[in-house]
Amino acid sequence: MKTLDKIPTGKIERAGKLVKTGVKVGGNYVKYYSKKLVNSDLTKDELNEDNASDIYDGLKSLKGSALKVAQMLSMEKNLLPRAYVERFSLAQFSVPPLSAPLVRKTFQKYLGSYPEDVFDTFEKDSINAASIGQVHKATKNGKQLAVKIQYPGVAQSISSDLALVKPIATRMFNLKGKDSEKYFQEVENKLLEETNYILELQQSKDISEACSHLDNLEFPQYYKELSSERIITMDWMHGTHLSEFTQKPFTKETGNQLGQTLWDFYMYQIHGLRKVHADPHPGNFLVSERNTLIAIDFGCIKEVPDEFYIPYFELAKTEIIENDVLFEEKLRELEILSPRDSEEERVFFKALFKELLTLFTLPFNQEHFNFGSDAFWGRIADLSQRYSKDEHIRKMNGNRGSRHFLYINRTFFGLYNLLHDLKAEVEVNAYQKYL
């Protein structure tokens, strides 16, 4: 794969890249509608393939938060055409890496020495390259190590990248007024945290130690003396990325075991620690030869405050959803309904969220739940498709819900998708033995 000697970091330079991508996408639409005039039965498959390819190609050279958005979107399997999901999923661990000279320059700046002076051996070619950093293999004192190096300029470009994305997101999600600023601020704060490798190192140690007693779960050891604000060194963990593992045959027993481990890991964090690894995409998990689960990235940790945690999980209870007064009360506590809503908005969004929550909280109201169920995922896909085409929603104010929803919902949606890929049936309350 071709390496990068330079990443655009200036606002104008990065904006120029996005404008060029926009021109390509516009050309794809012209080509599509020209063909449509000749063939009225033409589907959007080719258009989606072309757009997904051009958008991804534009983002991967920018890296940073622009590419992170693609990575996040790749998890929304029921909200995007398949071409986008497949192309954007490459952002998880398959993008052009930094060149060797740029890697050496980063080491000199942030550890005061070149990699060959720090480690006994250091492979100049990266093993994985993703949105914010890339991983190299190294050895020191007989230990195999993974060294994650952050791309230059990522932290400095987050604010300007989000400023470019904001108008598009505002239109896509029908956000109105100053209230929408809390969502963008939440994303910006989390992305800035992900670029702080000193913070990530501490979070990695904290979560690893707190969850070390969970069965079938492994973590690398982290090395503070070989890390800095832009470099993290940890044990090299042997395993297969979860996305690759699920593409090959595995037994029902193995899928259930890995799924139960994932479920218990997330439920223990949320209910026991009140903070959670809020980036559950397949690139952050490995499966060992012993079929244990290995968690390898803790850059995105979301704290769950009581004022959100309590009403959020009360809304997962069937008796609350079915009690009209209590249901509306919880919607107001979570800022889904607002005193400023018109009567039409109140009635509409109350009905919409009742339907959504009745479906998405099904796992919490059963002793066992089969995430491999085609019926469950079929209902999710149908619901997503129906509401994406509902013109009524586009007329309403889209500022719905506490800012905490962004990463907590992302966590659950990502977790559900991983469990679906494993075709796992889990014992819902098994995690309680660890509390």
TORKOL-4160 file (C-alpha; in steps of 0.2 Angstrom, whole numbers, padded with zeros to 4 digits, m for minus):
435
<pt num="1" X="0000" Y="0000" Z="0000"/>
<pt num="2" X="0006" Y="0017" Z="m0004"/>
<pt num="3" X="0013" Y="0027" Z="0011"/>
<pt num="4" X="0009" Y="0046" Z="0015"/>
<pt num="5" X="0024" Y="0058" Z="0017"/>
<pt num="6" X="0012" Y="0072" Z="0022"/>
<pt num="7" X="m0006" Y="0074" Z="0029"/>
<pt num="8" X="m0015" Y="0091" Z="0025"/>
<pt num="9" X="m0017" Y="0100" Z="0042"/>
<pt num="10" X="m0022" Y="0118" Z="0037"/>
<pt num="11" X="m0040" Y="0122" Z="0037"/>
<pt num="12" X="m0040" Y="0129" Z="0019"/>
<pt num="13" X="m0030" Y="0114" Z="0013"/>
<pt num="14" X="m0042" Y="0101" Z="0021"/>
<pt num="15" X="m0057" Y="0111" Z="0015"/>
<pt num="16" X="m0050" Y="0110" Z="m0003"/>
<pt num="17" X="m0049" Y="0091" Z="m0002"/>
<pt num="18" X="m0067" Y="0090" Z="0003"/>
<pt num="19" X="m0073" Y="0102" Z="m0010"/>
<pt num="20" X="m0064" Y="0091" Z="m0023"/>
<pt num="21" X="m0073" Y="0076" Z="m0016"/>
<pt num="22" X="m0089" Y="0085" Z="m0017"/>
<pt num="23" X="m0086" Y="0089" Z="m0036"/>
<pt num="24" X="m0083" Y="0070" Z="m0039"/>
<pt num="25" X="m0099" Y="0066" Z="m0030"/>
<pt num="26" X="m0109" Y="0079" Z="m0040"/>
<pt num="27" X="m0102" Y="0071" Z="m0056"/>
<pt num="28" X="m0108" Y="0054" Z="m0051"/>
<pt num="29" X="m0125" Y="0061" Z="m0049"/>
<pt num="30" X="m0125" Y="0069" Z="m0066"/>
<pt num="31" X="m0119" Y="0052" Z="m0074"/>
<pt num="32" X="m0133" Y="0042" Z="m0064"/>
<pt num="33" X="m0147" Y="0054" Z="m0070"/>
<pt num="34" X="m0141" Y="0053" Z="m0088"/>
<pt num="35" X="m0141" Y="0034" Z="m0088"/>
<pt num="36" X="m0158" Y="0035" Z="m0079"/>
<pt num="37" X="m0166" Y="0045" Z="m0094"/>
<pt num="38" X="m0161" Y="0030" Z="m0105"/>
<pt num="39" X="m0165" Y="0016" Z="m0093"/>
<pt num="40" X="m0179" Y="0020" Z="m0080"/>
<pt num="41" X="m0176" Y="0004" Z="m0071"/>
<pt num="42" X="m0159" Y="0009" Z="m0066"/>
<pt num="43" X="m0155" Y="0006" Z="m0047"/>
<pt num="44" X="m0144" Y="0017" Z="m0037"/>
<pt num="45" X="m0132" Y="0003" Z="m0034"/>
<pt num="46" X="m0119" Y="0010" Z="m0046"/>
<pt num="47" X="m0121" Y="0028" Z="m0039"/>
<pt num="48" X="m0119" Y="0022" Z="m0021"/>
<pt num="49" X="m0103" Y="0012" Z="m0026"/>
<pt num="50" X="m0095" Y="0027" Z="m0035"/>
<pt num="51" X="m0100" Y="0039" Z="m0021"/>
<pt num="52" X="m0094" Y="0028" Z="m0007"/>
<pt num="53" X="m0077" Y="0025" Z="m0016"/>
<pt num="54" X="m0075" Y="0044" Z="m0020"/>
<pt num="55" X="m0080" Y="0050" Z="m0002"/>
<pt num="56" X="m0068" Y="0037" Z="0006"/>
<pt num="57" X="m0054" Y="0041" Z="m0005"/>
<pt num="58" X="m0055" Y="0059" Z="m0001"/>
<pt num="59" X="m0057" Y="0056" Z="0018"/>
<pt num="60" X="m0043" Y="0043" Z="0020"/>
<pt num="61" X="m0029" Y="0056" Z="0014"/>
<pt num="62" X="m0036" Y="0068" Z="0027"/>
<pt num="63" X="m0036" Y="0055" Z="0042"/>
<pt num="64" X="m0041" Y="0062" Z="0059"/>
<pt num="65" X="m0059" Y="0067" Z="0063"/>
<pt num="66" X="m0064" Y="0067" Z="0045"/>
<pt num="67" X="m0060" Y="0048" Z="0043"/>
<pt num="68" X="m0066" Y="0045" Z="0061"/>
<pt num="69" X="m0084" Y="0050" Z="0055"/>
<pt num="70" X="m0083" Y="0037" Z="0041"/>
<pt num="71" X="m0078" Y="0024" Z="0054"/>
<pt num="72" X="m0093" Y="0028" Z="0065"/>
<pt num="73" X="m0104" Y="0028" Z="0050"/>
<pt num="74" X="m0098" Y="0011" Z="0045"/>
<pt num="75" X="m0106" Y="0004" Z="0061"/>
<pt num="76" X="m0123" Y="0010" Z="0055"/>
<pt num="77" X="m0127" Y="m0005" Z="0045"/>
<pt num="78" X="m0146" Y="m0002" Z="0044"/>
<pt num="79" X="m0145" Y="0016" Z="0040"/>
<pt num="80" X="m0133" Y="0017" Z="0025"/>
<pt num="81" X="m0133" Y="0008" Z="0008"/>
<pt num="82" X="m0122" Y="m0007" Z="0009"/>
<pt num="83" X="m0109" Y="0001" Z="m0003"/>
<pt num="84" X="m0105" Y="0014" Z="0010"/>
<pt num="85" X="m0104" Y="0002" Z="0025"/>
<pt num="86" X="m0092" Y="m0009" Z="0016"/>
<pt num="87" X="m0081" Y="0005" Z="0010"/>
<pt num="88" X="m0081" Y="0015" Z="0026"/>
<pt num="89" X="m0077" Y="0000" Z="0036"/>
<pt num="90" X="m0060" Y="0000" Z="0029"/>
<pt num="91" X="m0057" Y="0016" Z="0040"/>
<pt num="92" X="m0056" Y="0004" Z="0055"/>
<pt num="93" X="m0039" Y="m0003" Z="0051"/>
<pt num="94" X="m0035" Y="m0002" Z="0032"/>
<pt num="95" X="m0029" Y="0016" Z="0026"/>
<pt num="96" X="m0013" Y="0022" Z="0019"/>
<pt num="97" X="0000" Y="0023" Z="0032"/>
<pt num="98" X="0013" Y="0036" Z="0036"/>
<pt num="99" X="0030" Y="0034" Z="0028"/>
<pt num="100" X="0045" Y="0028" Z="0038"/>
<pt num="101" X="0053" Y="0046" Z="0038"/>
<pt num="102" X="0038" Y="0053" Z="0045"/>
<pt num="103" X="0037" Y="0040" Z="0059"/>
<pt num="104" X="0055" Y="0043" Z="0064"/>
<pt num="105" X="0051" Y="0062" Z="0064"/>
<pt num="106" X="0036" Y="0059" Z="0076"/>
<pt num="107" X="0047" Y="0048" Z="0088"/>
<pt num="108" X="0061" Y="0061" Z="0088"/>
<pt num="109" X="0048" Y="0074" Z="0093"/>
<pt num="110" X="0038" Y="0065" Z="0106"/>
<pt num="111" X="0050" Y="0053" Z="0114"/>
<pt num="112" X="0066" Y="0062" Z="0110"/>
<pt num="113" X="0074" Y="0047" Z="0101"/>
<pt num="114" X="0072" Y="0037" Z="0085"/>
<pt num="115" X="0062" Y="0021" Z="0086"/>
<pt num="116" X="0078" Y="0010" Z="0082"/>
<pt num="117" X="0086" Y="0018" Z="0098"/>
<pt num="118" X="0071" Y="0015" Z="0109"/>
<pt num="119" X="0067" Y="m0003" Z="0104"/>
<pt num="120" X="0078" Y="m0018" Z="0101"/>
<pt num="121" X="0069" Y="m0020" Z="0084"/>
<pt num="122" X="0056" Y="m0009" Z="0076"/>
<pt num="123" X="0047" Y="m0013" Z="0060"/>
<pt num="124" X="0046" Y="0002" Z="0049"/>
<pt num="125" X="0031" Y="m0004" Z="0040"/>
<pt num="126" X="0015" Y="m0002" Z="0050"/>
<pt num="127" X="0004" Y="m0017" Z="0053"/>
<pt num="128" X="m0013" Y="m0008" Z="0054"/>
<pt num="129" X="m0017" Y="0010" Z="0049"/>
<pt num="130" X="m0034" Y="0018" Z="0055"/>
<pt num="131" X="m0042" Y="0035" Z="0057"/>
<pt num="132" X="m0031" Y="0043" Z="0071"/>
<pt num="133" X="m0015" Y="0032" Z="0072"/>
<pt num="134" X="m0006" Y="0017" Z="0065"/>
<pt num="135" X="0002" Y="0002" Z="0074"/>
<pt num="136" X="0020" Y="m0004" Z="0072"/>
<pt num="137" X="0027" Y="m0021" Z="0079"/>
<pt num="138" X="0043" Y="m0019" Z="0090"/>
<pt num="139" X="0053" Y="m0029" Z="0103"/>
<pt num="140" X="0062" Y="m0024" Z="0118"/>
<pt num="141" X="0070" Y="m0036" Z="0132"/>
<pt num="142" X="0062" Y="m0051" Z="0124"/>
<pt num="143" X="0044" Y="m0044" Z="0123"/>
<pt num="144" X="0034" Y="m0042" Z="0108"/>
<pt num="145" X="0026" Y="m0025" Z="0108"/>
<pt num="146" X="0013" Y="m0015" Z="0098"/>
<pt num="147" X="0017" Y="0004" Z="0096"/>
<pt num="148" X="0003" Y="0015" Z="0091"/>
<pt num="149" X="0008" Y="0032" Z="0083"/>
<pt num="150" X="m0004" Y="0046" Z="0081"/>
<pt num="151" X="m0004" Y="0055" Z="0064"/>
<pt num="152" X="0003" Y="0073" Z="0064"/>
<pt num="153" X="m0009" Y="0087" Z="0065"/>
<pt num="154" X="m0024" Y="0076" Z="0070"/>
<pt num="155" X="m0028" Y="0085" Z="0086"/>
<pt num="156" X="m0026" Y="0102" Z="0079"/>
<pt num="157" X="m0038" Y="0099" Z="0064"/>
<pt num="158" X="m0053" Y="0092" Z="0074"/>
<pt num="159" X="m0062" Y="0109" Z="0076"/>
<pt num="160" X="m0060" Y="0115" Z="0058"/>
<pt num="161" X="m0065" Y="0097" Z="0052"/>
<pt num="162" X="m0081" Y="0098" Z="0062"/>
<pt num="163" X="m0085" Y="0115" Z="0056"/>
<pt num="164" X="m0084" Y="0109" Z="0038"/>
<pt num="165" X="m0095" Y="0094" Z="0043"/>
<pt num="166" X="m0108" Y="0104" Z="0053"/>
<pt num="167" X="m0118" Y="0111" Z="0039"/>
<pt num="168" X="m0120" Y="0094" Z="0031"/>
<pt num="169" X="m0125" Y="0085" Z="0048"/>
<pt num="170" X="m0137" Y="0099" Z="0052"/>
<pt num="171" X="m0147" Y="0096" Z="0036"/>
<pt num="172" X="m0145" Y="0077" Z="0037"/>
<pt num="173" X="m0153" Y="0076" Z="0055"/>
<pt num="174" X="m0164" Y="0092" Z="0054"/>
<pt num="175" X="m0155" Y="0100" Z="0068"/>
<pt num="176" X="m0161" Y="0118" Z="0072"/>
<pt num="177" X="m0156" Y="0133" Z="0082"/>
<pt num="178" X="m0142" Y="0134" Z="0096"/>
<pt num="179" X="m0148" Y="0118" Z="0105"/>
<pt num="180" X="m0139" Y="0108" Z="0092"/>
<pt num="181" X="m0122" Y="0115" Z="0097"/>
<pt num="182" X="m0122" Y="0103" Z="0112"/>
<pt num="183" X="m0121" Y="0088" Z="0101"/>
<pt num="184" X="m0106" Y="0095" Z="0091"/>
<pt num="185" X="m0097" Y="0100" Z="0107"/>
<pt num="186" X="m0099" Y="0082" Z="0113"/>
<pt num="187" X="m0092" Y="0075" Z="0097"/>
<pt num="188" X="m0077" Y="0088" Z="0098"/>
<pt num="189" X="m0073" Y="0084" Z="0116"/>
<pt num="190" X="m0073" Y="0065" Z="0113"/>
<pt num="191" X="m0062" Y="0067" Z="0098"/>
<pt num="192" X="m0050" Y="0078" Z="0107"/>
<pt num="193" X="m0049" Y="0065" Z="0121"/>
<pt num="194" X="m0045" Y="0052" Z="0108"/>
<pt num="195" X="m0030" Y="0061" Z="0102"/>
<pt num="196" X="m0023" Y="0063" Z="0120"/>
<pt num="197" X="m0013" Y="0047" Z="0122"/>
<pt num="198" X="m0008" Y="0051" Z="0140"/>
<pt num="199" X="m0026" Y="0050" Z="0144"/>
<pt num="200" X="m0029" Y="0035" Z="0134"/>
<pt num="201" X="m0015" Y="0026" Z="0142"/>
<pt num="202" X="m0023" Y="0029" Z="0159"/>
<pt num="203" X="m0040" Y="0024" Z="0154"/>
<pt num="204" X="m0033" Y="0008" Z="0146"/>
<pt num="205" X="m0025" Y="0004" Z="0163"/>
<pt num="206" X="m0040" Y="0008" Z="0173"/>
<pt num="207" X="m0053" Y="m0002" Z="0162"/>
<pt num="208" X="m0041" Y="m0016" Z="0161"/>
<pt num="209" X="m0038" Y="m0018" Z="0179"/>
<pt num="210" X="m0057" Y="m0015" Z="0184"/>
<pt num="211" X="m0062" Y="m0029" Z="0171"/>
<pt num="212" X="m0048" Y="m0041" Z="0174"/>
<pt num="213" X="m0059" Y="m0053" Z="0184"/>
<pt num="214" X="m0071" Y="m0055" Z="0169"/>
<pt num="215" X="m0071" Y="m0073" Z="0161"/>
<pt num="216" X="m0064" Y="m0076" Z="0144"/>
<pt num="217" X="m0057" Y="m0058" Z="0142"/>
<pt num="218" X="m0039" Y="m0052" Z="0139"/>
<pt num="219" X="m0030" Y="m0035" Z="0139"/>
<pt num="220" X="m0013" Y="m0030" Z="0134"/>
<pt num="221" X="m0001" Y="m0023" Z="0147"/>
<pt num="222" X="0004" Y="m0004" Z="0144"/>
<pt num="223" X="0021" Y="0004" Z="0146"/>
<pt num="224" X="0021" Y="0022" Z="0152"/>
<pt num="225" X="0040" Y="0024" Z="0150"/>
<pt num="226" X="0038" Y="0020" Z="0131"/>
<pt num="227" X="0023" Y="0031" Z="0128"/>
<pt num="228" X="0020" Y="0050" Z="0127"/>
<pt num="229" X="0005" Y="0061" Z="0121"/>
<pt num="230" X="0007" Y="0055" Z="0103"/>
<pt num="231" X="0014" Y="0037" Z="0106"/>
<pt num="232" X="0007" Y="0022" Z="0115"/>
<pt num="233" X="0017" Y="0006" Z="0118"/>
<pt num="234" X="0008" Y="m0010" Z="0124"/>
<pt num="235" X="0010" Y="m0029" Z="0123"/>
<pt num="236" X="0008" Y="m0037" Z="0105"/>
<pt num="237" X="m0008" Y="m0047" Z="0107"/>
<pt num="238" X="m0010" Y="m0062" Z="0095"/>
<pt num="239" X="m0027" Y="m0064" Z="0087"/>
<pt num="240" X="m0038" Y="m0061" Z="0073"/>
<pt num="241" X="m0048" Y="m0045" Z="0071"/>
<pt num="242" X="m0066" Y="m0048" Z="0075"/>
<pt num="243" X="m0072" Y="m0043" Z="0058"/>
<pt num="244" X="m0061" Y="m0056" Z="0050"/>
<pt num="245" X="m0066" Y="m0069" Z="0062"/>
<pt num="246" X="m0084" Y="m0068" Z="0059"/>
<pt num="247" X="m0081" Y="m0069" Z="0040"/>
<pt num="248" X="m0075" Y="m0087" Z="0042"/>
<pt num="249" X="m0085" Y="m0102" Z="0049"/>
<pt num="250" X="m0086" Y="m0104" Z="0068"/>
<pt num="251" X="m0097" Y="m0115" Z="0079"/>
<pt num="252" X="m0112" Y="m0109" Z="0088"/>
<pt num="253" X="m0104" Y="m0112" Z="0105"/>
<pt num="254" X="m0089" Y="m0101" Z="0100"/>
<pt num="255" X="m0101" Y="m0087" Z="0094"/>
<pt num="256" X="m0111" Y="m0088" Z="0110"/>
<pt num="257" X="m0095" Y="m0088" Z="0121"/>
<pt num="258" X="m0088" Y="m0073" Z="0113"/>
<pt num="259" X="m0105" Y="m0064" Z="0112"/>
<pt num="260" X="m0108" Y="m0067" Z="0131"/>
<pt num="261" X="m0090" Y="m0060" Z="0135"/>
<pt num="262" X="m0094" Y="m0045" Z="0125"/>
<pt num="263" X="m0111" Y="m0042" Z="0133"/>
<pt num="264" X="m0104" Y="m0045" Z="0151"/>
<pt num="265" X="m0090" Y="m0033" Z="0147"/>
<pt num="266" X="m0101" Y="m0019" Z="0142"/>
<pt num="267" X="m0115" Y="m0022" Z="0155"/>
<pt num="268" X="m0101" Y="m0022" Z="0169"/>
<pt num="269" X="m0094" Y="m0006" Z="0163"/>
<pt num="270" X="m0110" Y="0003" Z="0161"/>
<pt num="271" X="m0119" Y="m0004" Z="0177"/>
<pt num="272" X="m0103" Y="m0006" Z="0188"/>
<pt num="273" X="m0091" Y="0007" Z="0182"/>
<pt num="274" X="m0103" Y="0020" Z="0175"/>
<pt num="275" X="m0091" Y="0023" Z="0161"/>
<pt num="276" X="m0090" Y="0013" Z="0145"/>
<pt num="277" X="m0078" Y="0009" Z="0130"/>
<pt num="278" X="m0089" Y="0019" Z="0118"/>
<pt num="279" X="m0081" Y="0013" Z="0102"/>
<pt num="280" X="m0087" Y="m0005" Z="0099"/>
<pt num="281" X="m0081" Y="m0008" Z="0081"/>
<pt num="282" X="m0073" Y="m0024" Z="0076"/>
<pt num="283" X="m0055" Y="m0016" Z="0074"/>
<pt num="284" X="m0055" Y="m0014" Z="0093"/>
<pt num="285" X="m0056" Y="m0032" Z="0097"/>
<pt num="286" X="m0046" Y="m0048" Z="0093"/>
<pt num="287" X="m0051" Y="m0066" Z="0095"/>
<pt num="288" X="m0036" Y="m0077" Z="0101"/>
<pt num="289" X="m0033" Y="m0095" Z="0096"/>
<pt num="290" X="m0041" Y="m0100" Z="0113"/>
<pt num="291" X="m0056" Y="m0091" Z="0107"/>
<pt num="292" X="m0054" Y="m0078" Z="0121"/>
<pt num="293" X="m0059" Y="m0060" Z="0117"/>
<pt num="294" X="m0045" Y="m0047" Z="0117"/>
<pt num="295" X="m0049" Y="m0028" Z="0119"/>
<pt num="296" X="m0035" Y="m0017" Z="0113"/>
<pt num="297" X="m0041" Y="0001" Z="0111"/>
<pt num="298" X="m0048" Y="0013" Z="0125"/>
<pt num="299" X="m0046" Y="0030" Z="0117"/>
<pt num="300" X="m0065" Y="0033" Z="0118"/>
<pt num="301" X="m0072" Y="0031" Z="0135"/>
<pt num="302" X="m0089" Y="0039" Z="0140"/>
<pt num="303" X="m0094" Y="0043" Z="0158"/>
<pt num="304" X="m0112" Y="0039" Z="0162"/>
<pt num="305" X="m0119" Y="0052" Z="0175"/>
<pt num="306" X="m0133" Y="0047" Z="0186"/>
<pt num="307" X="m0145" Y="0060" Z="0179"/>
<pt num="308" X="m0144" Y="0051" Z="0162"/>
<pt num="309" X="m0141" Y="0033" Z="0168"/>
<pt num="310" X="m0156" Y="0032" Z="0179"/>
<pt num="311" X="m0170" Y="0038" Z="0167"/>
<pt num="312" X="m0161" Y="0029" Z="0152"/>
<pt num="313" X="m0162" Y="0012" Z="0160"/>
<pt num="314" X="m0179" Y="0015" Z="0167"/>
<pt num="315" X="m0185" Y="0018" Z="0149"/>
<pt num="316" X="m0179" Y="0000" Z="0146"/>
<pt num="317" X="m0192" Y="m0007" Z="0157"/>
<pt num="318" X="m0208" Y="m0013" Z="0149"/>
<pt num="319" X="m0219" Y="m0007" Z="0163"/>
<pt num="320" X="m0212" Y="0011" Z="0160"/>
<pt num="321" X="m0215" Y="0011" Z="0142"/>
<pt num="322" X="m0233" Y="0005" Z="0144"/>
<pt num="323" X="m0237" Y="0018" Z="0157"/>
<pt num="324" X="m0241" Y="0033" Z="0147"/>
<pt num="325" X="m0238" Y="0046" Z="0161"/>
<pt num="326" X="m0221" Y="0038" Z="0167"/>
<pt num="327" X="m0216" Y="0036" Z="0149"/>
<pt num="328" X="m0218" Y="0055" Z="0145"/>
<pt num="329" X="m0210" Y="0059" Z="0161"/>
<pt num="330" X="m0194" Y="0050" Z="0157"/>
<pt num="331" X="m0194" Y="0057" Z="0139"/>
<pt num="332" X="m0194" Y="0074" Z="0147"/>
<pt num="333" X="m0180" Y="0070" Z="0159"/>
<pt num="334" X="m0169" Y="0064" Z="0144"/>
<pt num="335" X="m0173" Y="0080" Z="0134"/>
<pt num="336" X="m0182" Y="0070" Z="0121"/>
<pt num="337" X="m0198" Y="0080" Z="0124"/>
<pt num="338" X="m0196" Y="0099" Z="0127"/>
<pt num="339" X="m0208" Y="0112" Z="0135"/>
<pt num="340" X="m0206" Y="0121" Z="0118"/>
<pt num="341" X="m0213" Y="0107" Z="0108"/>
<pt num="342" X="m0230" Y="0110" Z="0099"/>
<pt num="343" X="m0244" Y="0098" Z="0103"/>
<pt num="344" X="m0241" Y="0090" Z="0086"/>
<pt num="345" X="m0222" Y="0087" Z="0090"/>
<pt num="346" X="m0226" Y="0080" Z="0107"/>
<pt num="347" X="m0239" Y="0068" Z="0101"/>
<pt num="348" X="m0228" Y="0063" Z="0086"/>
<pt num="349" X="m0211" Y="0060" Z="0095"/>
<pt num="350" X="m0219" Y="0052" Z="0110"/>
<pt num="351" X="m0227" Y="0039" Z="0098"/>
<pt num="352" X="m0210" Y="0037" Z="0088"/>
<pt num="353" X="m0200" Y="0034" Z="0103"/>
<pt num="354" X="m0212" Y="0022" Z="0110"/>
<pt num="355" X="m0210" Y="0012" Z="0094"/>
<pt num="356" X="m0191" Y="0013" Z="0094"/>
<pt num="357" X="m0189" Y="0009" Z="0112"/>
<pt num="358" X="m0201" Y="m0006" Z="0112"/>
<pt num="359" X="m0190" Y="m0013" Z="0099"/>
<pt num="360" X="m0172" Y="m0008" Z="0104"/>
<pt num="361" X="m0175" Y="m0013" Z="0123"/>
<pt num="362" X="m0181" Y="m0031" Z="0119"/>
<pt num="363" X="m0165" Y="m0039" Z="0124"/>
<pt num="364" X="m0166" Y="m0031" Z="0142"/>
<pt num="365" X="m0183" Y="m0039" Z="0145"/>
<pt num="366" X="m0179" Y="m0057" Z="0142"/>
<pt num="367" X="m0168" Y="m0069" Z="0151"/>
<pt num="368" X="m0160" Y="m0075" Z="0135"/>
<pt num="369" X="m0158" Y="m0065" Z="0119"/>
<pt num="370" X="m0153" Y="m0071" Z="0101"/>
<pt num="371" X="m0144" Y="m0057" Z="0092"/>
<pt num="372" X="m0142" Y="m0068" Z="0077"/>
<pt num="373" X="m0161" Y="m0067" Z="0075"/>
<pt num="374" X="m0166" Y="m0062" Z="0057"/>
<pt num="375" X="m0183" Y="m0057" Z="0063"/>
<pt num="376" X="m0176" Y="m0044" Z="0076"/>
<pt num="377" X="m0164" Y="m0036" Z="0063"/>
<pt num="378" X="m0177" Y="m0036" Z="0050"/>
<pt num="379" X="m0188" Y="m0026" Z="0061"/>
<pt num="380" X="m0174" Y="m0014" Z="0064"/>
<pt num="381" X="m0170" Y="m0012" Z="0045"/>
<pt num="382" X="m0189" Y="m0009" Z="0042"/>
<pt num="383" X="m0190" Y="0004" Z="0055"/>
<pt num="384" X="m0175" Y="0013" Z="0049"/>
<pt num="385" X="m0181" Y="0013" Z="0031"/>
<pt num="386" X="m0198" Y="0019" Z="0036"/>
<pt num="387" X="m0192" Y="0033" Z="0046"/>
<pt num="388" X="m0179" Y="0038" Z="0034"/>
<pt num="389" X="m0192" Y="0041" Z="0021"/>
<pt num="390" X="m0205" Y="0050" Z="0032"/>
<pt num="391" X="m0207" Y="0068" Z="0026"/>
<pt num="392" X="m0216" Y="0072" Z="0042"/>
<pt num="393" X="m0200" Y="0070" Z="0052"/>
<pt num="394" X="m0191" Y="0082" Z="0041"/>
<pt num="395" X="m0203" Y="0096" Z="0046"/>
<pt num="396" X="m0200" Y="0093" Z="0064"/>
<pt num="397" X="m0186" Y="0100" Z="0075"/>
<pt num="398" X="m0173" Y="0086" Z="0076"/>
<pt num="399" X="m0164" Y="0092" Z="0092"/>
<pt num="400" X="m0170" Y="0077" Z="0102"/>
<pt num="401" X="m0162" Y="0070" Z="0118"/>
<pt num="402" X="m0148" Y="0073" Z="0130"/>
<pt num="403" X="m0130" Y="0075" Z="0123"/>
<pt num="404" X="m0126" Y="0059" Z="0132"/>
<pt num="405" X="m0137" Y="0049" Z="0119"/>
<pt num="406" X="m0124" Y="0052" Z="0106"/>
<pt num="407" X="m0111" Y="0040" Z="0113"/>
<pt num="408" X="m0122" Y="0029" Z="0123"/>
<pt num="409" X="m0133" Y="0025" Z="0109"/>
<pt num="410" X="m0118" Y="0023" Z="0098"/>
<pt num="411" X="m0111" Y="0010" Z="0110"/>
<pt num="412" X="m0127" Y="0000" Z="0111"/>
<pt num="413" X="m0129" Y="0000" Z="0092"/>
<pt num="414" X="m0111" Y="m0005" Z="0089"/>
<pt num="415" X="m0113" Y="m0019" Z="0102"/>
<pt num="416" X="m0129" Y="m0025" Z="0095"/>
<pt num="417" X="m0120" Y="m0026" Z="0078"/>
<pt num="418" X="m0105" Y="m0036" Z="0084"/>
<pt num="419" X="m0117" Y="m0048" Z="0093"/>
<pt num="420" X="m0126" Y="m0050" Z="0077"/>
<pt num="421" X="m0110" Y="m0054" Z="0067"/>
<pt num="422" X="m0106" Y="m0067" Z="0080"/>
<pt num="423" X="m0124" Y="m0074" Z="0079"/>
<pt num="424" X="m0124" Y="m0074" Z="0098"/>
<pt num="425" X="m0137" Y="m0079" Z="0110"/>
<pt num="426" X="m0133" Y="m0071" Z="0127"/>
<pt num="427" X="m0139" Y="m0073" Z="0145"/>
<pt num="428" X="m0145" Y="m0056" Z="0148"/>
<pt num="429" X="m0142" Y="m0054" Z="0167"/>
<pt num="430" X="m0126" Y="m0065" Z="0168"/>
<pt num="431" X="m0115" Y="m0050" Z="0171"/>
<pt num="432" X="m0123" Y="m0047" Z="0188"/>
<pt num="433" X="m0112" Y="m0060" Z="0196"/>
<pt num="434" X="m0097" Y="m0049" Z="0192"/>
<pt num="435" X="m0104" Y="m0033" Z="0201"/>
